[in-house]
Amino acid sequence: MVLLRSLIYFVLLLITTSLFGLALATFGWLLSFNGRSSIANLWARLNVLLLKHICKLDYRVTGLENFPSNNTIVLSKHQSAWETIALRCILPPEQTWVLKQELMWIPIFGWALAAAQPIAIDRKSGRKAASQVIQQGRKRLEQGRTVVIFPEGTRVAPGSRKKYGIGGALLAEKTGYPVLPVAHNAGEFWRRRDIKKYPGIIQVVIGPVIDAKGLSAVEINKRAELWIEETVASLPKRQQ
């Protein structure tokens, strides 16, 4: 039943992504950024609802009181495709995501991403990519948006970790905007490179804000990584 439910959800995900993607790619440019964000967030809420009712996969968030009053730089654990959907529901509505530029080349999906004004970087370009995150990230933060970054750069299986990139921390150091770390165990239920979505409740934890003022990028990154990895390790594992 897990596989059957997952296949049904996968088909519906393709359909909703195509429909909403075409709407954004075709008409999104005529809307304000707030309007485009509303369409993207509606797509996310719909798919989270489909996951809940088809795959019996829900989520619970703790730490919502940690959201700062102003916009912030979110550094999140990246285990699954789930958080690329659900964070649009959990975080403030107007978001700018840092993502790999290859995603922009995908027909329909990439066009919709472009309408959402992401910061699309070439991960192999090193300093150039970091400079791009700082320059464009500063602009988006000043426009009142939340900047969302996966510092590991790619999905990492539960129990594993990758080196945290410094781009998000550099953005915080240069702009003084706070960092909000996010931990979760989505990879226990929606594994990378696996079509199966296992039933259960994903735990999402919003961490205490890291005040970037007076801290170096290295210190900011260390604090974020330590909190995220320790919190992820403390979250329950899916029962087999």
Secondary structure, DSSP 4 states (H G I P E B T S, - for coil): -HHHHHHHHHHHHHHHHHHHHHHHHHHGGGS-HHHHHHHHHHHHHHHHHHIIIII-EEEEEE-GGG--SS--EEEE---SSHHHHHHHHHS-SSEEEEEEGGGGGSTTHHHHHHHT--EEE-GGGTHHHHHHHHHHHHHHHHTTPEEEE-TTSS---TT---PPPSHHHHHHHHH---EEEEEE-GGGTB-TT---B--EEEEEEEPPPB--TT--HHHHHHHHHHHHHHHHHHSPPPP-
